Amino acid sequence: MEFPKFILGDNTDFPDAQFIIHTDFPRFILNLENDEVQWLEDFDQHDQKELESEASQLMKEAYDFYDREVSRYEQ
């Protein structure tokens, strides 16, 4: 099964939170309420360096995705 790169999520146990799930490597869940990121991968030292250089771009893409999705709901 193919998944989109980003998925929006919410949960009634966290009524104020919106989540963005990134399904490509490196997989993560971003909590938009507090900007907390939960990585779903185990990283070694080599991966850690690469992740640090890519993380800001991934977060920008996640927020851009959220803005795009919200704007589509408002139309």
N, C-alpha and C positions, 0 to 999 in steps of 0.2 A: 504494500500500500504506500502511496506517495502522500506526504504531508506538505502543507505550506511551510515556508521558512519560519514564519511567526504565527502564533495563535494567541488571541485574546482569551483571558479566563477570569472568572470570578467565583466566589464561594460565599454562601450565606453565613458561614462561620467567621468570615472576615468581611463584614458589610461595607467597610470603607475602602477596601483594597481592590485594585484592578491588577491583573497579572499579564505579563507578556511572556509567552513560552517560546523559546528559540529551539527549533527542532534539528538544526544542522550542528555539526561539530564546530565549536564546543557548545554543547547543549546547556541551557540555563533557564532559570525562571527569574524574571525581574518584577519586583513588587513596586508598582508605581506610587503607592502611598508613601513609602519611605526610601525608595531607590535602592533597597537591599537586593543583592543578587545572590542566588543560590546556584552554584555550578553543579551540573549533573555528571561531571566527568572527574576522573582522578588524573592529576597532572604530575609529571615528573619535573625535574629541574629544567630540562630542555623545553618542555611544553610551557612551563611557567613563564619563561622569557618571551616566547612567542605570544602567549596569551596577553601579557602585559602590553605588548605593542598593538595587539588587535582589539583589546577590550573597549577602548574608547570609540572605535569605529562601530563595533557591534552594538554598543549602547545607543549611539546616534541612529543607527538603522532601526533599532527597536522603537525609539521615540518617534522617529519619522513614520514608521508603520502605524503606531498608535494614533498619531495626528491624522493620518490619511483615513484610517478606519472611522474615527470619530466624525470627521468631516463628511463622510459618506452617510452616516446615520442622520446627520443634521440636514441633509438635502431633502 
